[in-house]
Amino acid sequence: MSAEINQIIDEMPELVYERLRSGVELGKWEDGTLLTAEQRESTMQLVMLYQARRLDQTDHFTINREGSVNELSKAELKKQFKGEAIAEFKEKDL
């Protein structure tokens, strides 16, 4: 990894990271412009590098500080979401 990309990640404000992540997730920028395949790939790499270096990721399928993907077991996922309602129905919906 080049020193230049390390510096970019180290100096990247969180707001920029959030916008890049949103662009990757939605496939378009805030102004509605679609990302090209090349833009999406390079932006995804930046997002993953930022997550690995700057965030303490423990969620399923996120990048940890060692650069590996966190893969939680079924038991760990059940424990993590135990007691959380996935959806709630209103009486009129029944």
Wavefront OBJ file of the C-alpha trace (Angstrom):
o trace
v 0.000 0.000 0.000
v 1.463 3.345 -0.961
v 2.256 6.043 1.564
v -0.007 8.390 -0.400
v -3.130 6.262 0.118
v -2.260 5.864 3.812
v -2.086 9.637 4.158
v -5.416 10.060 2.351
v -7.115 7.585 4.695
v -5.477 9.073 7.809
v -6.586 12.603 6.885
v -10.043 11.759 5.502
v -12.831 13.468 7.480
v -15.636 11.196 8.635
v -18.144 13.149 6.527
v -16.194 12.300 3.370
v -16.129 8.628 4.391
v -19.919 8.694 4.942
v -20.491 10.210 1.485
v -18.201 7.687 -0.183
v -19.917 4.821 1.630
v -23.318 6.133 0.590
v -22.151 6.386 -3.014
v -21.012 2.765 -2.988
v -24.191 1.545 -1.305
v -26.561 3.444 -3.612
v -24.476 3.375 -6.777
v -24.827 7.139 -7.169
v -23.554 10.370 -5.663
v -25.686 12.736 -3.605
v -26.540 14.774 -6.707
v -27.941 11.661 -8.420
v -25.004 11.087 -10.780
v -24.424 7.358 -11.249
v -21.011 5.922 -10.380
v -19.189 4.186 -13.184
v -17.997 0.639 -12.517
v -14.454 1.966 -12.100
v -15.565 4.699 -9.668
v -17.566 2.219 -7.635
v -14.642 -0.198 -7.402
v -12.096 2.435 -6.349
v -14.555 4.079 -3.941
v -15.335 0.710 -2.373
v -11.615 0.130 -1.834
v -11.305 3.506 -0.085
v -14.308 2.734 2.117
v -12.887 -0.656 3.077
v -9.466 0.843 3.837
v -11.064 3.551 5.968
v -13.099 0.959 7.873
v -10.047 -1.214 8.475
v -7.768 1.604 9.596
v -10.057 4.072 11.344
v -13.092 2.180 12.638
v -13.310 -0.617 15.156
v -15.544 -2.864 13.070
v -17.059 -5.897 14.747
v -20.221 -6.281 12.655
v -20.767 -9.243 10.344
v -19.014 -8.873 6.965
v -17.139 -5.686 7.843
v -13.384 -5.204 7.576
v -11.452 -5.419 10.853
v -8.148 -3.739 11.762
v -6.175 -6.739 10.494
v -7.753 -6.294 7.052
v -9.826 -9.473 7.302
v -13.573 -9.801 6.939
v -15.461 -10.333 10.194
v -17.531 -13.458 9.769
v -19.749 -14.103 12.758
v -21.152 -17.526 13.455
v -24.896 -18.147 13.456
v -24.795 -18.347 17.263
v -22.961 -15.010 17.501
v -25.488 -13.352 15.190
v -28.417 -14.752 17.183
v -26.851 -13.464 20.407
v -26.233 -10.041 18.839
v -29.856 -9.639 17.716
v -31.584 -11.477 20.574
v -34.631 -9.615 21.757
v -34.647 -7.097 18.906
v -37.868 -6.946 16.950
v -37.407 -7.123 13.207
v -40.805 -5.543 12.524
v -43.791 -4.367 14.442
v -47.358 -4.546 13.221
v -49.993 -2.009 14.040
v -53.440 -3.265 14.902
v -54.894 -1.867 11.666
v -52.379 -3.968 9.676
v -53.717 -7.239 11.071
l 1 2 3 4 5 6 7 8 9 10 11 12 13 14 15 16 17 18 19 20 21 22 23 24 25 26 27 28 29 30 31 32 33 34 35 36 37 38 39 40 41 42 43 44 45 46 47 48 49 50 51 52 53 54 55 56 57 58 59 60 61 62 63 64 65 66 67 68 69 70 71 72 73 74 75 76 77 78 79 80 81 82 83 84 85 86 87 88 89 90 91 92 93 94
